Amino acid sequence: MTAFDATEVRRLRTEEQLSVREIRARTGLGRNRIHELLRGVPAPERTRRPRAKDDLRTEAVALRSTGHAVPEIARRLGVSRSTAYLWVRHIPLKRDPEEERERRRAHSKTMADARWADHRRARDEARAEAHAVAAKMVGQLDERDLLIVGAAVYWCEGTKSKPWRRDDHVQFVNSDPGLLALFLRFLEVCGVDPAVPTYRVSIHETADPDAAAEWWAVKLGVPRERFRRATLKKHKPATVRRNTGDEYRGCLVINVPRSRELYWRIEGMIAELFRSAAERACVG
């Protein structure tokens, strides 16, 4: 077989789009020799037999062109990795650097979750058991319990009078619905009429104060008409805020008008708690 023959075989394939059988008829060469000379030359479309997976192959090529790796292509198309590799090995993988970093982060998270799954499950079970034991210890609160707990909660989170600022009235601010509900129950035990307290949402100016007020009113079962104008916190671009999104409802301010005497009672309860704790420490 001369160089001219090889060139002629390739010309018959590329220009005249002949099949191997037709080239054999033209040249008299054997099948194996023709296949050897045509190595790397794609077969004409008209000579290809349709295959059941042709559509999948086309989709695999499209996925590879958009930066998908072989394992991802195999998983999406439901084929083996070896099959996916054969279909796309001629296409180099090119990914956007940020997409590649995100893919690696997601892969690392998946691997970590799988590695720590048993540990986390055991931890969650132990936590649930501890919760159950602690809840049983608390049991049903009576009025004395509510007075002690409520006074302590207020002294931690409520407004307090200072030597340089005398302000003997009860005002409680928090973002935890459970703590706020506990304080409202404390007010009831103290004899405060539920219609007396007023409410005000303190929230970032980028949020929706009206929606937040509606949510607090429903959550705590308090009258919406008792809500005063919201306090808006100014936005500071340099501050990285994590309390954003639909779940952010700001803080709720509970104010009890004409509550000087109640404040004094709270002071008295706290003073006695401190005295009792100190006395127990001295005895111990």
Buried (B, 14 or more C-beta within 10 A) or exposed (E): EEEEEBEBBBEBBEEEEBBBEBBBEEBEBEEEBBEEBBEEEEEEEEEEEEEEEEEBBEBBBEBBEEBBBBEBBBEBBEBEEEBBBBBBEEEEEEBEEEEBEEBEEEEEEEEEEEEEEEEEEEEEEEEEEEEEEEEEEEEEBEEEEBBBBBBBBBBEBBBBBEEEEEEBBBBBBBBEBEBBBBBBBBBEBBEBEEEEBBBBBBBBEEBBBEEBBBBBBEEBEBEEEBBEEBBBBEEEEEEEEEEEEEEBBBBBBBBBEEBEEBBEBBBEBBEEBEEEEEEEEEEE
